[in-house]
Amino acid sequence: MASQEQVKASHILIKHEGSRRKASWKDADGRVISATTREGAAAQLADFREKIVSGQAQFEDIASRYSDCSSAKRGGDLGPFGRGQMQKPFEEAAFSLGVGEVSGIVDTDSGVHIIKRTG
C-alpha cells in the first residue's frame, strides 16, 4: 500500500538551456533561458540560497521575483504533495528536509531548484 506521507514545500526554479521547456512566465519566448547555462543557473541559485540562509532575504520574496515556475506568484509555494507526484530528485530532496530547512541545489528535467520545506 502506498504511503500517504506528504510534505509541503516551496521552491525557486531557474531554467537553463538544458531544461525540457525553455519558457516561463517571465521569459515567454525563452530567450534568457536558452542563453543560460546550467552552471550559470546554479550559481544564481547558490547566491540566492546564501542570502536566504544568512537572513539577508526572504525565500518567498526571491521566489516571487526570480523563480521560473508559475508558483512564483505564491512565493514559490507548491502546497502539499506525496511521493510520486514530483520528479524523483525533487521529491527525495523535499522529503529529506526538516521543516524550515532549505535544500542545496537540486537538478531536474525542469532546471535547477532550491527547495524549502514548509510543512
C-alpha positions, 0 to 999 in steps of 0.5 A: 500500500502506498504511503500517504506521507506528504510534505509541503514545500516551496521552491525557486526554479531557474531554467537553463538551456538544458531544461525540457521547456525553455519558457516561463512566465517571465521569459515567454519566448525563452530567450534568457533561458536558452542563453543560460547555462546550467552552471550559470543557473546554479550559481544564481541559485547558490547566491540566492540560497546564501542570502536566504540562509544568512537572513539577508532575504526572504525565500518567498520574496526571491521566489516571487521575483526570480523563480521560473515556475508559475508558483512564483506568484505564491512565493514559490509555494507548491502546497502539499504533495506525496511521493510520486507526484514530483520528479524523483530528485525533487521529491527525495530532496523535499522529503529529506528536509526538516521543516524550515530547512532549505535544500542545496541545489537540486537538478531536474528535467525542469532546471535547477531548484532550491527547495524549502520545506514548509510543512 
